[in-house]
Amino acid sequence: MLPAALPGRAAPDVPTLLIVGDSLSAAYGMPVQQGWVALLQQKLAGEKFPFNVVNASISGDTTANARARLPQALARHQPQVVILALGGNDGLRGLSLQAMQENLAAMIEAAIAEGARVLLVGVQLPPNYGTQYTAKFQAIYRELAQHYDIALLPSLVDGIGTDSSLMQADGIHPKPEAQPLMLARVWHHLRPLLH
């Protein structure tokens, strides 16, 4: 007789999609079921992709924090696909770009070493951070995607962050109405990885 699956764990034959992000992926300021990650689980079911989505996103997380907790998440969930959507809090706090790049690189390498396919999601900083800083910031994602030959979504909120009707009062976090748009952006790049 086969042992029953552990509570809270997907059946062994159901692949896992692990999302490691910050508030943009943690449904900040709204019920979790309205966030793009919850909508992704519905989309996968509707498209007949039997993936179990694990959202390991934490509001306020930096790349350093996420790097520290990623090995445990990889060991626990053994994902086939990993979405890394981090860096916004590093940028907003003016943290070292070199350290951010090293943290993201380490996470990409860790995921690949576990046999996972990786989608890297870039971050679009507000224009008041200056063109030189924002250009260097965004270049990190392009360089990492090219170096590791992984999929890249340049920004989760491109075209959303500049539309005040889609943003919460803080001007940083999208409203529930924006979540399907964010999902559509992710899906375009994620769909080829679901094989």
C-alpha positions, 0 to 999 in steps of 0.5 A, a space after each residue: 500500500 502506498 503511503 498517503 501524501 503529507 498534509 500540505 504537500 502536493 502529490 509526488 506526481 504533481 510538479 511544483 512552481 515556486 514563486 519567490 518575490 516581494 510585496 508585488 507577488 504577495 498580494 500586498 494591500 488586498 486579499 491573497 486570492 485577488 493577487 496575480 499568483 492566486 490567479 496564476 493557480 486558476 489559470 494553470 488549472 484552466 489550461 490543464 497544467 497540473 502545477 501546484 503553485 507555492 508562493 514564498 513571496 514576502 512583502 519587504 523582502 530584499 534579495 539578501 533575505 530571499 537568498 538566505 531562505 531559498 535553499 530551504 524552500 528548494 529542498 522542501 518543495 523541489 520545484 520544476 519551475 522557479 519565478 524570481 521576482 525580487 530587487 524592488 526593495 533593494 532599489 528603493 533602499 538604495 542598496 548595493 547593486 553589486 550585492 543585488 546582482 550577486 544575490 540574484 545570481 546565487 539564487 538562479 544558480 541554486 534553482 538551476 542546480 536543483 533542476 528547475 527552470 527559471 523565470 527572472 522578473 525584473 523591476 522598474 524603479 520610479 524615475 526619481 531615482 535618476 537615469 544612471 542608477 535605474 539604467 544600471 539597475 535594469 541592466 542587471 536583469 538583462 545581464 543575468 538572463 543572458 549569462 544563465 540563458 534563462 527567461 526574462 520578464 523585464 517588468 511586472 508592472 510596465 504600463 501599470 505603474 504609470 496608470 494611477 487608476 491601477 495603483 494603490 494610494 502609495 503609488 508603489 503597489 498595484 490594485 486588484 484590478 491590475 492583477 490580471 494584467 500582471 498575470 498576463 505579462 507573467 504568463 507570456 514568459 512562463 508558458 514555454 517553461 511549463 513542459 
